[in-house]
Amino acid sequence: MISFAGSRLRFLAEGMAAIRRSLGSATPPNGAKVRRIFPAVLLAAGLLGLTGCWDMLAVEDLGFVNLVYLDRLPNGRVVARIQVTNPSSLPTPGGGNPSGSGGGAGGGTSQAATPVYQIYGTGLNVAQALRAADLASINRLYTGHIQVLLVGEHEARTDLAEALDFFERNPKSRTIQWVYIVEPADVNRILGQLTVPSTGYPANAISNFSLHMESASNLRPVRLYQLTDVLATPERDVAIPILTLTTPARIYTIKGMALFRGPHWVGTLSVPDAAGLTWLRHQIRFQDFTVPCPFHPAQPSADLTLQTMGATLKAHPLFNTNRAGQRLLKSIDVHLFAMVRVSESPPACPVSYEKPRQHDAVSQMAAQTVLTVVSTSIEKAKRIGSDPFGFGTYVRIADPALWTRIGPSWANQIFPAVPITLHVRIRLDDTGGLYRPL
Amino acid sequence: MSGRLTGVYTRYTQVSTLQFILVLMVLVFPTEMFTLPAPLALKAGLNAPWAVLVAGLEALLPFVVGLWASQGRSAVSLYASLRLVSPPTALLLALVFVGCVWALNVLVMAEYAEIVHGFLLPRTPLAIPVFFGITLVAFMTQSTLEPIARMTEIVSVIGLPILALVFLLAMPYMDVHWVEPIWPQQPGLMLKTSILPASYLGEVVLVAVLGSHVAPGTRLLRAGIIATVFNTVILLVSLYLPLLLFGPVHTSVLSSPMLAAVRAIHYGYVLERLDTVVLPIWIVLICLKMAIVAFTGAEALVNAAGHRKTKWLPSALVGSAGIASLYEFQSLPSTIHVIGVMWSQWVFPILVVSVAAGGLALRLGEARSTRPWSTAGPRPTP
């Protein structure tokens, strides 16, 4: 028998002795030995489950999907174009790559291979299209790392819920993936860009762009789980950014907001018109907006730049009763209050913030600007017949009984006809920034 | 007479007050948090949280019934006492009790297997998670309640803060408008719906047997109230979490709203897919629940039969329940539906009535007995 006692491997001997002790090798009675071994066997059997059983996935066999584009063809079939991470483009510890091309000292990626490769499939529905793409792929497609879901115009106009349903049901995919609409003219340009400088693959670039937009833009990108709940109820409608790629710089940007009624894309708000959305959806946060100088309102170079620090919104539906004693929605009173700081006050606009009148003049001008922006958004949305602001929610909260009656026809009939009165109040906050930059 | 019981209750089986509270909690919350939010939102919409609060009060009734039946004494189970009065009655009522807890284990095993199958291992046959569930529970029930209670203590220390953390992490994504108006709009619907959560929260009726493992001097009623309050709060958190994230309409169509809410939590690129943290803890918790339920059933039977140890009986109960669960259900929604109908409308009422009947039989036997007797015998030294 090998003995480790006295050697550097003494710890092995001690370990084995401990195991022997725990298993009771010191010739205990038969029953006691079984009693000690049985739990160990049970636990060892439990370890078998760690292999994943039928769901075992070998990482070498997987094709990691990071972007999916879905659209409906004129013949009614769904097409899925999928971007899959290209393993041969990944850096290896030695600085080369598995394909042997490119790379070099200090690491790097393949010069020849793009970070992603594309495959596509078609089918009668999303599942079939993805299955067809899966069969066309060398690797087994893994949807657990999808970062971006792009929906084409035809699919968005036909039924957005169908496009989202598959991903929401799939236990592997994340519900936090970004969702964008892509117009037909942009599809090939967006999907044709397989390499993005500095960020690597396109899905990563779009994801970074979305995070940045989420924190610093008036146009908020949306995630999958933020859509599915809204699609389930008529009290608010979905608004999804429309993604495009600028030319010739090839930078991702948002060209507008697609407004939906139920699961159907019914209209579009341009970028300036969509700015009111964030104000009314409790999403305003550290966003800049320009305000005409109170003293030179017609001079663009004198415009002030303000940054929102926070905002609160209160909406009160007002009701009246008709002759039959039936309660009716009269109007909705909206009170918007925002705290802002001055980001930039150009010399062309000589405001003395320490003087209350001039201070108030800036506040009022800011309030007027926000009022115009928000009113424009509401009017445009009314014309489209979509309520992405969620005014229906306020009506439902104020009068659930009335809502059950008017809810189904809210977006296309009631909302466009209801007068909405806006009251905006702006407070210039963060006085340390009012005079001069620190 | 008391000497016949002394072998059953050794000091090793005693659990502390805190452990007992946690055992009563683990008896309830692992199942309620995943399966109840969807049917509650479907049945009652925004009245659901109020239905849960009412259910919390209603659930005290089964607990008091269980306590009354076992005479409110620690160290002695209902069926051990009842055997002293009338062995055939004890055996008959214990069989009813075991049938009910076995049915409960079938339901719990099915729910556990469906969630593992649906969210973790969709391609793996249902029998595999059931097999591992049976294995784990069989391991847990190898000895008495006390090691299970210890395990409960350890897992609760990890699991409950994680539940609180999940709720806190989800707060930035919540929309309070989804749960307005706060006040119940339909009191009738609220009361009607409260029966479903009450049947879950009322599983603490098993105190009629579990109480025998508590250290003497423990205030069982107070422990039961604390456990029920915590169970109600956990159910409220599990309900409000998806309601605040998805609203009542979408919550009602999700197979497991709590898991869907956990999947939606994200912080930049750092924190994603928290379900992979929550699910393993939940699996251990639900296995603990099955172990407690199986052990309670086995204990009732051996007490009624006059034996001293449960031996292989809990494993047999869990094993047969696991096999039955494979043939009983098709999918998680159907399981939830069956639980809603079968458990709350049939099995749970039978369980409570059988325990109450046991208590009544015990009182009657005690009143008819001419000789003084006591079930609280002297404790042996370990």
Contacts between the chains, C-beta under 8 A, distances in Angstrom:
chain1	res1	chain2	res2	distance
A	35	B	142	8.0
A	38	B	142	7.4
A	39	B	139	5.6
A	39	B	142	6.3
A	42	B	135	5.3
A	42	B	136	7.6
A	42	B	138	6.5
A	42	B	139	4.3
A	43	B	139	6.8
A	45	B	132	7.7
A	45	B	135	5.4
A	46	B	132	5.9
A	46	B	135	5.8
A	46	B	136	6.2
A	46	B	139	8.0
A	49	B	128	7.3
A	49	B	129	7.9
A	49	B	132	5.0
A	52	B	121	7.0
A	52	B	124	7.8
A	53	B	121	6.0
A	53	B	123	8.0
A	53	B	124	4.1
A	53	B	128	5.1
A	54	B	121	7.0
A	54	B	123	4.3
A	54	B	124	4.1
A	54	B	125	6.8
A	54	B	128	7.6
A	55	B	120	7.6
A	55	B	121	4.5
A	55	B	122	6.6
A	55	B	123	4.7
A	55	B	124	5.3
A	171	B	118	6.4
A	171	B	119	4.9
A	171	B	120	7.6
A	171	B	122	5.9
A	174	B	263	7.0
A	174	B	272	6.5
A	174	B	273	6.6
A	175	B	260	7.1
A	175	B	263	5.2
A	175	B	264	5.5
A	176	B	263	7.7
A	176	B	264	6.4
A	176	B	266	4.5
A	176	B	272	6.6
A	211	B	268	7.1
A	223	B	264	8.0
A	225	B	245	7.5
A	225	B	246	7.6
A	225	B	260	7.6
A	225	B	263	7.5
A	225	B	264	4.3
A	228	B	246	7.5
A	228	B	250	6.3
A	229	B	178	7.9
A	229	B	245	7.3
A	229	B	246	4.0
A	229	B	247	5.2
A	229	B	249	7.6
A	229	B	250	4.0
A	232	B	246	7.8
A	232	B	247	7.1
A	232	B	249	4.5
A	232	B	250	4.1
A	232	B	253	6.8
A	233	B	247	6.1
A	233	B	249	4.6
A	233	B	250	7.3
A	282	B	175	7.6
A	390	B	177	7.0
A	393	B	177	4.9
A	393	B	178	8.0
A	394	B	177	7.7
A	397	B	177	6.7
A	397	B	180	4.3
A	397	B	181	5.5
A	400	B	181	6.7
A	400	B	185	5.6
